[in-house]
């Protein structure tokens, strides 16, 4: 491994870094001290060594056999938030909720980010969104470090944003993003976010160990939150129709509160969670002919593969 000013840990178990609290070890976990440290490390790292950028683990299942890669996790050197005019620039490690609040303080509307778990890097990578608004709607530039260790700024078109997905250059690490935000009254924006949080907490198992929505909506877009919102092709609706609300396997369960939330009730393995999710997909397909697509990212090796 190249020398670094940050922290480089071998065989680092990743379970405690994910919201679901599952997962085996990464070959290496690299926590760079700052941007220069990251660039120098990637430039010196052998080209054949795979890297996996990891945020706060809010939308991730790391399989029990772990990851044969260098996992890169950005921290304090990458969480700055700056505001100039109507442009909000945030580091990849800045929490979505923090960016929404700071923007609102400045009279800028990025309120859709308030209820999205995770950090800006993940929001960009997954084109996260809610209430009919998406990260891609506000993006001006995406700042990345390439696998070769070069800092680049990409236009939104380069990532080919779609519902819950983007096309990032292989091995690139998102280090920040710039957003253009519409203006609003700070008091009104904060009041809207308070209302959004109350609605989320009333309908989602926010106190359980989950990774947010498990599957993409078959309709191909997120909930709008409006009264005329249709539920027929929502993931939770087709899961309910297939009789899988509350289904469990080992320590894994599809939440009774919101059936598109896969939760760790305690002691679940990554295999429990993934196998239950696959069973839900099979039952939904048998019932309605709809093939659910995972929204949670699943990475690494199963234990049998590692052995």
ZAVO-493156 format. One record per residue (C-alpha): residue number from 1; x, y, z; residue in one letter. Coordinates in Angstrom, 3 decimals, decimal comma, always signed. Layout:
ZAVO-493156
+-----+----------+----------+----------+-----+
|   n |        x |        y |        z | res |
+-----+----------+----------+----------+-----+
| NUM |        X |        Y |        Z |   a |
...
+-----+----------+----------+----------+-----+
This chain:
ZAVO-493156
+-----+----------+----------+----------+-----+
|   n |        x |        y |        z | res |
+-----+----------+----------+----------+-----+
|   1 |   +0,000 |   +0,000 |   +0,000 |   x |
|   2 |   +1,193 |   +3,561 |   -0,681 |   x |
|   3 |   +2,198 |   +5,738 |   +2,249 |   x |
|   4 |   -0,464 |   +8,147 |   +3,448 |   x |
|   5 |   -1,110 |  +10,889 |   +5,972 |   x |
|   6 |   -4,583 |   +9,489 |   +6,611 |   x |
|   7 |   -5,576 |   +6,248 |   +8,293 |   x |
|   8 |   -5,043 |   +2,950 |   +6,465 |   x |
|   9 |   -6,359 |   -0,169 |   +8,193 |   x |
|  10 |   -5,993 |   -3,756 |   +6,988 |   x |
|  11 |   -8,817 |   -6,326 |   +7,285 |   x |
|  12 |  -11,223 |   -3,742 |   +8,692 |   x |
|  13 |  -14,670 |   -5,202 |   +9,506 |   x |
|  14 |  -17,278 |   -2,876 |   +7,997 |   x |
|  15 |  -20,391 |   -3,873 |   +9,968 |   x |
|  16 |  -20,177 |   -0,961 |  +12,396 |   x |
|  17 |  -19,884 |   +1,482 |   +9,487 |   x |
|  18 |  -23,232 |   +0,522 |   +7,930 |   x |
|  19 |  -26,701 |   +1,406 |   +9,169 |   x |
|  20 |  -27,761 |   -2,252 |   +8,969 |   x |
|  21 |  -24,760 |   -3,264 |  +11,108 |   x |
|  22 |  -23,757 |   -6,216 |   +8,921 |   x |
|  23 |  -20,764 |   -7,030 |   +6,779 |   x |
|  24 |  -17,383 |   -8,695 |   +6,718 |   x |
|  25 |  -13,923 |   -7,132 |   +6,421 |   x |
|  26 |  -12,490 |   -5,006 |   +3,651 |   x |
|  27 |   -8,949 |   -5,870 |   +2,604 |   x |
|  28 |   -8,113 |   -2,253 |   +3,423 |   x |
|  29 |  -10,016 |   +0,768 |   +4,726 |   x |
|  30 |   -8,510 |   +4,124 |   +3,739 |   x |
|  31 |   -9,628 |   +7,337 |   +5,461 |   x |
|  32 |   -7,737 |  +10,151 |   +3,720 |   x |
|  33 |   -6,626 |  +13,201 |   +5,670 |   x |
|  34 |   -7,603 |  +15,614 |   +2,895 |   x |
|  35 |   -7,964 |  +15,990 |   -0,872 |   x |
|  36 |   -4,225 |  +15,944 |   -1,592 |   x |
|  37 |   -3,839 |  +12,782 |   +0,473 |   x |
|  38 |   -6,575 |  +11,066 |   -1,534 |   x |
|  39 |   -5,145 |  +12,155 |   -4,888 |   x |
|  40 |   -1,626 |  +10,999 |   -3,990 |   x |
|  41 |   -2,848 |   +7,673 |   -2,633 |   x |
|  42 |   -4,892 |   +6,812 |   -5,729 |   x |
|  43 |   -2,099 |   +7,899 |   -8,064 |   x |
|  44 |   +0,343 |   +5,585 |   -6,262 |   x |
|  45 |   -2,040 |   +2,640 |   -5,809 |   x |
|  46 |   -1,444 |   -0,229 |   -8,237 |   x |
|  47 |   -3,968 |   +0,075 |  -11,105 |   x |
|  48 |   -5,220 |   -3,493 |  -10,648 |   x |
|  49 |   -6,295 |   -2,894 |   -7,042 |   x |
|  50 |  -10,061 |   -2,171 |   -6,953 |   x |
|  51 |  -11,404 |   +0,688 |   -4,859 |   x |
|  52 |  -14,865 |   +1,139 |   -3,374 |   x |
|  53 |  -15,960 |   +4,586 |   -2,182 |   x |
|  54 |  -18,184 |   +4,303 |   +0,879 |   x |
|  55 |  -20,282 |   +7,009 |   +2,480 |   x |
|  56 |  -22,005 |   +6,634 |   +5,836 |   x |
|  57 |  -23,374 |   +3,205 |   +4,893 |   x |
|  58 |  -27,028 |   +4,275 |   +4,906 |   x |
|  59 |  -27,941 |   +2,502 |   +1,660 |   x |
|  60 |  -25,629 |   -0,483 |   +1,752 |   x |
|  61 |  -25,396 |   -4,175 |   +2,490 |   x |
|  62 |  -21,817 |   -5,417 |   +2,776 |   x |
|  63 |  -21,916 |   -9,184 |   +2,403 |   x |
|  64 |  -20,576 |  -11,391 |   +5,189 |   x |
|  65 |  -17,420 |  -12,384 |   +3,300 |   x |
|  66 |  -16,341 |   -8,757 |   +3,033 |   x |
|  67 |  -14,787 |   -6,758 |   +0,213 |   x |
|  68 |  -11,661 |   -7,562 |   -1,763 |   x |
|  69 |  -10,867 |   -3,912 |   -2,330 |   x |
|  70 |   -9,590 |   -0,736 |   -0,770 |   x |
|  71 |  -12,662 |   +0,906 |   +0,756 |   x |
|  72 |  -12,337 |   +4,683 |   +0,750 |   x |
|  73 |  -14,324 |   +6,498 |   +3,403 |   x |
|  74 |  -14,226 |  +10,288 |   +3,458 |   x |
|  75 |  -14,419 |  +12,156 |   +6,743 |   x |
|  76 |  -13,880 |  +15,606 |   +8,214 |   x |
|  77 |  -11,605 |  +16,821 |   +5,447 |   x |
|  78 |  -14,494 |  +16,440 |   +3,018 |   x |
|  79 |  -17,562 |  +17,826 |   +4,816 |   x |
|  80 |  -17,288 |  +21,587 |   +4,274 |   x |
|  81 |  -20,367 |  +23,527 |   +3,107 |   x |
|  82 |  -19,971 |  +26,911 |   +1,392 |   x |
|  83 |  -22,623 |  +29,227 |   -0,029 |   x |
|  84 |  -22,137 |  +31,928 |   -2,655 |   x |
|  85 |  -25,219 |  +33,594 |   -4,076 |   x |
|  86 |  -27,598 |  +30,791 |   -5,038 |   x |
|  87 |  -24,855 |  +28,140 |   -5,210 |   x |
|  88 |  -24,315 |  +25,642 |   -2,408 |   x |
|  89 |  -21,094 |  +23,616 |   -2,572 |   x |
|  90 |  -20,815 |  +20,652 |   -0,231 |   x |
|  91 |  -18,147 |  +18,069 |   +0,383 |   x |
|  92 |  -19,070 |  +14,451 |   -0,243 |   x |
|  93 |  -18,990 |  +13,634 |   +3,488 |   x |
|  94 |  -21,412 |  +16,431 |   +4,408 |   x |
|  95 |  -24,690 |  +14,981 |   +5,644 |   x |
|  96 |  -27,701 |  +15,631 |   +3,412 |   x |
|  97 |  -29,703 |  +16,913 |   +6,370 |   x |
|  98 |  -26,941 |  +19,351 |   +7,349 |   x |
|  99 |  -26,722 |  +20,736 |   +3,815 |   x |
| 100 |  -30,499 |  +21,271 |   +3,743 |   x |
| 101 |  -30,415 |  +23,150 |   +7,057 |   x |
| 102 |  -27,426 |  +25,323 |   +6,141 |   x |
| 103 |  -29,021 |  +26,197 |   +2,802 |   x |
| 104 |  -32,305 |  +27,094 |   +4,518 |   x |
| 105 |  -30,437 |  +29,367 |   +6,934 |   x |
| 106 |  -29,209 |  +31,262 |   +3,858 |   x |
| 107 |  -32,698 |  +31,388 |   +2,299 |   x |
| 108 |  -31,995 |  +28,658 |   -0,266 |   x |
| 109 |  -34,312 |  +25,730 |   -0,894 |   x |
| 110 |  -32,687 |  +22,307 |   -0,806 |   x |
| 111 |  -35,345 |  +21,072 |   +1,610 |   x |
| 112 |  -35,793 |  +17,775 |   -0,259 |   x |
| 113 |  -32,431 |  +16,686 |   +1,174 |   x |
| 114 |  -33,603 |  +17,035 |   +4,784 |   x |
| 115 |  -35,204 |  +13,600 |   +5,102 |   x |
| 116 |  -32,723 |  +11,698 |   +2,934 |   x |
| 117 |  -30,381 |   +9,569 |   +5,059 |   x |
| 118 |  -26,732 |   +9,677 |   +4,177 |   x |
| 119 |  -24,178 |  +12,067 |   +2,766 |   x |
| 120 |  -23,849 |  +14,174 |   -0,369 |   x |
| 121 |  -21,556 |  +11,712 |   -2,133 |   x |
| 122 |  -24,179 |   +8,991 |   -1,845 |   x |
| 123 |  -26,987 |  +11,371 |   -2,803 |   x |
| 124 |  -25,172 |  +12,214 |   -6,022 |   x |
| 125 |  -24,232 |   +8,606 |   -6,762 |   x |
| 126 |  -27,825 |   +7,377 |   -6,285 |   x |
| 127 |  -29,567 |  +10,532 |   -7,557 |   x |
| 128 |  -31,418 |  +10,516 |   -4,246 |   x |
| 129 |  -34,724 |  +12,311 |   -4,025 |   x |
| 130 |  -38,143 |  +12,609 |   -2,473 |   x |
| 131 |  -41,365 |  +14,588 |   -2,867 |   x |
| 132 |  -40,868 |  +14,624 |   -6,643 |   x |
| 133 |  -37,443 |  +16,307 |   -6,498 |   x |
| 134 |  -34,081 |  +14,714 |   -7,194 |   x |
| 135 |  -30,441 |  +15,562 |   -6,630 |   x |
| 136 |  -29,942 |  +15,840 |  -10,402 |   x |
| 137 |  -32,520 |  +18,651 |  -10,562 |   x |
| 138 |  -30,165 |  +20,972 |   -8,671 |   x |
| 139 |  -26,666 |  +19,799 |   -9,604 |   x |
| 140 |  -24,310 |  +22,222 |  -11,324 |   x |
| 141 |  -21,040 |  +20,321 |  -11,039 |   x |
| 142 |  -19,779 |  +17,084 |   -9,535 |   x |
| 143 |  -16,233 |  +17,072 |   -8,184 |   x |
| 144 |  -14,424 |  +13,725 |   -8,387 |   x |
| 145 |  -10,964 |  +12,242 |   -8,023 |   x |
| 146 |  -10,291 |   +9,738 |  -10,789 |   x |
| 147 |   -8,802 |   +6,318 |  -10,216 |   x |
| 148 |   -5,533 |   +7,805 |  -11,503 |   x |
| 149 |   -5,589 |  +10,444 |   -8,726 |   x |
| 150 |   -6,641 |  +13,487 |  -10,751 |   x |
| 151 |   -9,219 |  +16,009 |   -9,539 |   x |
| 152 |  -11,947 |  +16,704 |  -12,110 |   x |
| 153 |  -15,209 |  +18,629 |  -12,254 |   x |
| 154 |  -17,968 |  +16,952 |  -14,259 |   x |
| 155 |  -21,132 |  +18,411 |  -15,722 |   x |
| 156 |  -24,384 |  +16,647 |  -14,731 |   x |
| 157 |  -24,735 |  +15,265 |  -18,250 |   x |
| 158 |  -21,564 |  +13,221 |  -17,777 |   x |
| 159 |  -23,243 |  +11,103 |  -15,094 |   x |
| 160 |  -26,366 |  +10,325 |  -17,158 |   x |
| 161 |  -28,645 |  +10,673 |  -14,132 |   x |
| 162 |  -31,765 |   +8,513 |  -14,007 |   x |
| 163 |  -34,137 |   +7,326 |  -11,284 |   x |
| 164 |  -31,935 |   +6,173 |   -8,371 |   x |
| 165 |  -28,827 |   +5,812 |  -10,521 |   x |
| 166 |  -25,924 |   +7,535 |  -12,244 |   x |
| 167 |  -22,988 |   +6,521 |  -14,406 |   x |
| 168 |  -19,776 |   +7,396 |  -12,590 |   x |
| 169 |  -16,382 |   +6,769 |  -14,230 |   x |
| 170 |  -14,923 |   +3,457 |  -13,012 |   x |
| 171 |  -12,989 |   +3,885 |   -9,777 |   x |
| 172 |  -13,785 |   +7,595 |   -9,428 |   x |
| 173 |  -14,439 |   +8,982 |   -5,952 |   x |
| 174 |  -16,983 |  +11,781 |   -5,542 |   x |
| 175 |  -15,441 |  +14,446 |   -3,288 |   x |
| 176 |  -18,085 |  +17,166 |   -3,549 |   x |
| 177 |  -20,866 |  +18,767 |   -5,542 |   x |
| 178 |  -22,228 |  +22,215 |   -6,324 |   x |
| 179 |  -25,979 |  +22,861 |   -6,342 |   x |
| 180 |  -28,010 |  +25,788 |   -7,639 |   x |
| 181 |  -30,899 |  +26,315 |   -5,223 |   x |
| 182 |  -34,054 |  +28,441 |   -5,557 |   x |
| 183 |  -34,594 |  +31,183 |   -3,022 |   x |
| 184 |  -37,051 |  +30,956 |   -0,145 |   x |
| 185 |  -37,838 |  +32,447 |   +3,230 |   x |
| 186 |  -35,646 |  +30,786 |   +5,892 |   x |
| 187 |  -38,492 |  +30,477 |   +8,385 |   x |
| 188 |  -40,786 |  +28,908 |   +5,787 |   x |
| 189 |  -38,072 |  +26,494 |   +4,652 |   x |
| 190 |  -37,339 |  +25,322 |   +8,188 |   x |
| 191 |  -41,075 |  +24,920 |   +8,867 |   x |
| 192 |  -41,420 |  +22,792 |   +5,727 |   x |
| 193 |  -38,559 |  +20,562 |   +6,823 |   x |
| 194 |  -40,089 |  +20,136 |  +10,279 |   x |
| 195 |  -43,308 |  +19,008 |   +8,612 |   x |
| 196 |  -41,424 |  +16,625 |   +6,320 |   x |
| 197 |  -39,633 |  +15,047 |   +9,263 |   x |
| 198 |  -42,909 |  +14,537 |  +11,129 |   x |
| 199 |  -44,463 |  +12,828 |   +8,093 |   x |
| 200 |  -41,403 |  +10,607 |   +7,667 |   x |
| 201 |  -41,313 |   +9,570 |  +11,315 |   x |
| 202 |  -45,046 |   +8,764 |  +11,219 |   x |
| 203 |  -44,728 |   +6,455 |   +8,215 |   x |
| 204 |  -41,213 |   +4,980 |   +8,294 |   x |
| 205 |  -39,349 |   +2,851 |  +10,875 |   x |
| 206 |  -36,748 |   +5,524 |  +11,580 |   x |
| 207 |  -35,859 |   +4,027 |  +14,966 |   x |
| 208 |  -35,038 |   +0,595 |  +13,501 |   x |
| 209 |  -31,827 |   -0,514 |  +11,835 |   x |
| 210 |  -32,632 |   -0,137 |   +8,156 |   x |
| 211 |  -31,043 |   +1,157 |   +4,964 |   x |
| 212 |  -33,976 |   +3,238 |   +3,771 |   x |
| 213 |  -36,088 |   +2,041 |   +0,873 |   x |
| 214 |  -35,131 |   -1,487 |   -0,145 |   x |
| 215 |  -36,447 |   -1,515 |   -3,706 |   x |
| 216 |  -37,014 |   +1,122 |   -6,352 |   x |
| 217 |  -40,617 |   +1,992 |   -7,096 |   x |
| 218 |  -41,757 |   +0,046 |  -10,191 |   x |
| 219 |  -43,404 |   +3,275 |  -11,382 |   x |
| 220 |  -39,909 |   +4,680 |  -11,951 |   x |
| 221 |  -40,167 |   +7,710 |   -9,686 |   x |
| 222 |  -40,269 |   +8,541 |   -6,003 |   x |
| 223 |  -43,301 |   +9,526 |   -3,967 |   x |
| 224 |  -44,443 |  +13,084 |   -4,601 |   x |
| 225 |  -46,089 |  +13,560 |   -1,208 |   x |
| 226 |  -49,114 |  +15,134 |   -2,893 |   x |
| 227 |  -52,712 |  +14,136 |   -2,261 |   x |
| 228 |  -53,071 |  +12,880 |   -5,847 |   x |
| 229 |  -50,048 |  +10,582 |   -5,567 |   x |
| 230 |  -50,832 |   +7,112 |   -6,985 |   x |
| 231 |  -49,747 |   +4,064 |   -4,977 |   x |
| 232 |  -50,474 |   +1,290 |   -7,479 |   x |
| 233 |  -46,866 |   +0,929 |   -8,627 |   x |
| 234 |  -45,164 |   +1,778 |   -5,368 |   x |
| 235 |  -42,782 |   -0,871 |   -4,042 |   x |
| 236 |  -44,557 |   -1,040 |   -0,660 |   x |
| 237 |  -47,921 |   -1,601 |   -2,384 |   x |
| 238 |  -46,799 |   -4,533 |   -4,535 |   x |
| 239 |  -45,004 |   -6,044 |   -1,517 |   x |
| 240 |  -48,210 |   -5,747 |   +0,524 |   x |
| 241 |  -50,246 |   -7,270 |   -2,307 |   x |
| 242 |  -47,878 |  -10,246 |   -2,338 |   x |
| 243 |  -48,427 |  -10,744 |   +1,400 |   x |
| 244 |  -44,849 |   -9,949 |   +2,403 |   x |
| 245 |  -45,341 |   -7,138 |   +4,906 |   x |
| 246 |  -43,674 |   -8,303 |   +8,138 |   x |
| 247 |  -42,035 |  -11,333 |   +6,478 |   x |
| 248 |  -38,873 |  -12,415 |   +8,284 |   x |
| 249 |  -35,814 |  -14,614 |   +7,905 |   x |
| 250 |  -33,348 |  -15,051 |  +10,749 |   x |
| 251 |  -32,800 |  -11,589 |  +12,180 |   x |
| 252 |  -34,115 |   -9,825 |   +9,056 |   x |
| 253 |  -37,655 |   -8,525 |   +8,573 |   x |
| 254 |  -39,682 |   -6,463 |   +6,131 |   x |
| 255 |  -40,958 |   -3,759 |   +8,441 |   x |
| 256 |  -44,534 |   -3,954 |   +9,691 |   x |
| 257 |  -44,626 |   -0,149 |   +9,626 |   x |
| 258 |  -43,434 |   +0,262 |   +6,021 |   x |
| 259 |  -43,092 |   -2,900 |   +3,970 |   x |
| 260 |  -40,388 |   -1,516 |   +1,655 |   x |
| 261 |  -38,012 |   -1,164 |   +4,604 |   x |
| 262 |  -35,742 |   -4,126 |   +5,303 |   x |
| 263 |  -34,675 |   -4,065 |   +8,942 |   x |
| 264 |  -32,200 |   -5,834 |  +11,189 |   x |
| 265 |  -34,257 |   -6,864 |  +14,216 |   x |
| 266 |  -31,065 |   -7,976 |  +15,963 |   x |
| 267 |  -28,445 |  -10,542 |  +15,023 |   x |
| 268 |  -29,204 |  -10,537 |  +11,292 |   x |
| 269 |  -26,441 |  -11,461 |   +8,888 |   x |
| 270 |  -26,007 |   -9,874 |   +5,486 |   x |
| 271 |  -27,132 |  -13,221 |   +4,055 |   x |
| 272 |  -30,394 |  -13,057 |   +6,070 |   x |
| 273 |  -31,131 |   -9,587 |   +4,727 |   x |
| 274 |  -30,277 |  -10,318 |   +1,118 |   x |
| 275 |  -32,063 |  -13,683 |   +1,046 |   x |
| 276 |  -35,219 |  -12,149 |   +2,511 |   x |
| 277 |  -35,056 |   -9,396 |   -0,079 |   x |
| 278 |  -34,724 |  -11,953 |   -2,867 |   x |
| 279 |  -37,678 |  -13,911 |   -1,464 |   x |
| 280 |  -39,738 |  -10,709 |   -1,539 |   x |
| 281 |  -38,720 |  -10,129 |   -5,165 |   x |
| 282 |  -39,747 |  -13,683 |   -6,076 |   x |
| 283 |  -43,110 |  -13,454 |   -4,324 |   x |
| 284 |  -43,909 |  -10,111 |   -5,929 |   x |
| 285 |  -43,007 |  -11,477 |   -9,354 |   x |
| 286 |  -45,181 |  -14,543 |   -8,811 |   x |
| 287 |  -48,101 |  -12,399 |   -7,676 |   x |
| 288 |  -47,986 |   -9,479 |  -10,110 |   x |
| 289 |  -45,329 |  -10,172 |  -12,745 |   x |
| 290 |  -43,358 |   -7,165 |  -11,478 |   x |
| 291 |  -39,630 |   -7,655 |  -10,993 |   x |
| 292 |  -38,525 |   -5,364 |   -8,183 |   x |
| 293 |  -35,091 |   -3,746 |   -8,552 |   x |
| 294 |  -32,880 |   -3,339 |   -5,491 |   x |
| 295 |  -32,342 |   +0,248 |   -4,355 |   x |
| 296 |  -29,994 |   -0,828 |   -1,563 |   x |
| 297 |  -26,506 |   -1,388 |   -2,941 |   x |
| 298 |  -25,142 |   -4,866 |   -2,176 |   x |
| 299 |  -21,390 |   -5,405 |   -2,417 |   x |
| 300 |  -18,708 |   -7,917 |   -1,526 |   x |
| 301 |  -18,510 |  -11,684 |   -1,262 |   x |
| 302 |  -20,724 |  -14,202 |   +0,443 |   x |
| 303 |  -18,976 |  -16,330 |   +3,048 |   x |
| 304 |  -19,138 |  -19,430 |   +0,851 |   x |
| 305 |  -17,412 |  -17,522 |   -1,959 |   x |
| 306 |  -14,647 |  -16,367 |   +0,357 |   x |
| 307 |  -14,062 |  -19,903 |   +1,627 |   x |
+-----+----------+----------+----------+-----+
